[in-house]
């Protein structure tokens, strides 16, 4: 995962009002595997900015993936 990747949350975090499946963008990487993710509505207005770990996120892709990319991501 890297800066500006679009990601989805993999778990519910009710204490911060975020839930599995919500989509955000990585806006900062603090150290290996720890990211600041901005969650925005369909108009682009941010509604949450949270520090999350790589294990809490999955990258979303908007194009077909090559077999090499799938193996690297797994």
N, C-alpha and C positions, 0 to 999 in steps of 0.2 A: 504494500500500500504506500501511496505517496501523496504529496500535496496535490489538491484539486481532484482526487479520485472521488467519484460518486459512490456512496456506500449505503447499505441498509443495516439497520439495527437488528441483531439476532436474538435479543432478549428483552423482556419487559423490565422497565425501570420506573415503576409507578411513583417512587419518591421524588423523581424529577419530571414526572408527567411525560415520559417517552415510552413508546411501546414497540415491540417486535414489528418489523416491516417499515417503520418510518425511514424516510430517505434523507440523507444529508450529504454534505461535501466536506472533505478534509481540508481544513484551512491552516493547520499548523502541525508539525511533528516535533514533539518535545524530546523524545529519545526513541530508540528502537522499539516499535510496537505500541507507542502511546501517542495518541493524536487528539487534537481539538477538532471537533466536528460541529459544523453549523447546520442546523435544521431550519428550512425555510418553507413557507406556504407556496401555493401556486402562483402568487403574484410576486414572489421574490422577497417577501418580508420575513426576516429571521424571527423565529419564535423560541429557539433554544441554541445555546452554545455550550457544549460539554466536552470534558476530557474523557476519552474512552480508550479502551485497549483494542488491539488487533483482534483478539478473541471475541469481542462483542460485535464485530462488524464483518460484512462481506462486501466485496467490490461488485458493483453492477456494471454490466457491459451493454453498449448500445449497438454492437456490430457482431457479426460472426467471429468466433474464436478459432484459431488454428489449433491442431492437436498439441503442438508444443506448448502453447499458452495454457491449455487446460491442464496438462501435466504439471507445469510449474505452479499453477494456482492451487492444485490439490494438496 
